[in-house]
Amino acid sequence: ILTRENLGWELRGTLSTVKNNVVSLGGIEPFGTITRTREGAPVGSFHTYVVKRVDEANNLAIVSDTLEFIGNVLPGWESTLTSTVNFLHNFTLYAQLDMRGDVLKRDFSSDFRDRQFRNSPQWAYREDPSYMSADERIRRFGPFQTESGQSITFSQVNGMYITDASYKRLREVSLTYSAPREVASMLRARSATFTFAGRNLKT
C-alpha cells in the first residue's frame, strides 16, 4: 500500500466461504436431533423446536410442530487480515485480525446446569420475577406445547442453548526491533532482533 524511505505498509487479507445443502438422502429418513441432517438444509446443522409465542396467562410456550433449521455448525465464512508496518529502518509493527461468521455453537455448560444438575442461577431463581421475567422463564423452562397441541419436554426445545459463535479476534500484535550490526556484535552475534508480542488480545 505504501513504500517510502523510512516507512512501508503492507496489508493482506483472505476470505473463504462454505455453503452446503443436502439435495437428497436417497430415501433415508432425516437423522439427528439438535445437529440434524435432512434434505433442504446444511449437513449436521442445528435444528430445534422453535418458540413461536408465549402464553403467560396459561403459563405455556407454543413451539413449532417440527424441528426447524436455526443455523450452521460450520462457519459460513472466515477471514484473516494482516498489517505489517516497517518504519525507521529497524522497526516492524505487525497485527493480525481473524474473523468468522454465520455460525452457531451449543452452550453445553448452561444446558447441563439447567437440565441435568439444576444448579444454575436461572433454575434456582426461575420463580423470582425480580431475577427472571415470566416470559423468559417460560421460554427457557416451559411447559411447551406444539402449535398442533402436542406436549413436549423442555429437553426438546434448545434455542436458549444455541448461541452465536461469530467473532472478530485480534489474534496477534508484535513490535520487532532489528538491531544494527554494531549492536549485534556487542552480543557476539552477526544479527539480532528483539520482539515484543501479544496474542489473543481481544475478541
Solvent accessible surface area in square Angstrom, and as a share of the most:
residue,aa,sasa,rsa
1,I,136,0.69
2,L,56,0.28
3,T,127,0.74
4,R,169,0.62
5,E,148,0.67
6,N,72,0.37
7,L,63,0.31
8,G,15,0.14
9,W,92,0.32
10,E,81,0.36
11,L,72,0.36
12,R,159,0.58
13,G,54,0.52
14,T,92,0.53
15,L,125,0.62
16,S,63,0.41
17,T,98,0.57
18,V,84,0.48
19,K,198,0.84
20,N,53,0.27
21,N,84,0.43
22,V,16,0.09
23,V,129,0.74
24,S,74,0.48
25,L,27,0.13
26,G,69,0.66
27,G,74,0.72
28,I,115,0.59
29,E,134,0.60
30,P,53,0.33
31,F,114,0.47
32,G,34,0.33
33,T,97,0.56
34,I,25,0.12
35,T,69,0.40
36,R,48,0.17
37,T,12,0.07
38,R,68,0.25
39,E,83,0.37
40,G,53,0.51
41,A,2,0.02
42,P,22,0.14
43,V,90,0.52
44,G,21,0.20
45,S,1,0.01
46,F,10,0.04
47,H,1,0.00
48,T,2,0.01
49,Y,37,0.14
50,V,42,0.24
51,V,29,0.17
52,K,90,0.38
53,R,134,0.49
54,V,29,0.17
55,D,43,0.22
56,E,97,0.44
57,A,100,0.77
58,N,107,0.55
59,N,62,0.32
60,L,34,0.17
61,A,0,0.00
62,I,13,0.07
63,V,0,0.00
64,S,3,0.02
65,D,67,0.35
66,T,91,0.53
67,L,42,0.21
68,E,56,0.25
69,F,84,0.35
70,I,57,0.29
71,G,10,0.09
72,N,29,0.15
73,V,60,0.35
74,L,101,0.50
75,P,22,0.14
76,G,11,0.10
77,W,89,0.31
78,E,80,0.36
79,S,19,0.12
80,T,39,0.22
81,L,68,0.34
82,T,28,0.16
83,S,27,0.17
84,T,30,0.18
85,V,33,0.19
86,N,72,0.37
87,F,59,0.24
88,L,108,0.54
89,H,139,0.62
90,N,44,0.23
91,F,63,0.26
92,T,39,0.23
93,L,73,0.36
94,Y,58,0.22
95,A,30,0.23
96,Q,39,0.17
97,L,53,0.26
98,D,16,0.08
99,M,36,0.16
100,R,65,0.24
101,G,3,0.02
102,D,83,0.43
103,V,4,0.03
104,L,39,0.19
105,K,111,0.47
106,R,67,0.25
107,D,43,0.22
108,F,116,0.48
109,S,75,0.48
110,S,34,0.22
111,D,5,0.03
112,F,87,0.36
113,R,96,0.35
114,D,0,0.00
115,R,22,0.08
116,Q,119,0.53
117,F,135,0.56
118,R,116,0.42
119,N,86,0.44
120,S,4,0.03
121,P,56,0.35
122,Q,52,0.23
123,W,47,0.17
124,A,66,0.51
125,Y,117,0.44
126,R,67,0.25
127,E,123,0.55
128,D,53,0.28
129,P,115,0.72
130,S,104,0.67
131,Y,102,0.39
132,M,5,0.02
133,S,60,0.39
134,A,38,0.30
135,D,48,0.25
136,E,68,0.30
137,R,45,0.16
138,I,1,0.00
139,R,85,0.31
140,R,25,0.09
141,F,23,0.10
142,G,6,0.05
143,P,73,0.46
144,F,5,0.02
145,Q,53,0.23
146,T,4,0.02
147,E,91,0.41
148,S,87,0.56
149,G,43,0.41
150,Q,117,0.52
151,S,86,0.56
152,I,19,0.10
153,T,84,0.49
154,F,37,0.15
155,S,61,0.39
156,Q,73,0.32
157,V,7,0.04
158,N,6,0.03
159,G,40,0.38
160,M,70,0.31
161,Y,1,0.00
162,I,19,0.10
163,T,49,0.29
164,D,98,0.51
165,A,10,0.07
166,S,45,0.29
167,Y,49,0.19
168,K,139,0.59
169,R,57,0.21
170,L,55,0.28
171,R,74,0.27
172,E,32,0.14
173,V,46,0.26
174,S,11,0.07
175,L,66,0.33
176,T,30,0.17
177,Y,62,0.24
178,S,46,0.30
179,A,14,0.11
180,P,42,0.26
181,R,202,0.74
182,E,113,0.51
183,V,49,0.28
184,A,0,0.00
185,S,69,0.44
186,M,156,0.70
187,L,104,0.52
188,R,235,0.86
189,A,44,0.34
190,R,231,0.84
191,S,87,0.56
192,A,18,0.14
193,T,89,0.52
194,F,87,0.36
195,T,78,0.45
196,F,152,0.63
197,A,67,0.52
198,G,20,0.19
199,R,172,0.63
200,N,88,0.45
201,L,97,0.48
202,K,147,0.62
203,T,106,0.62
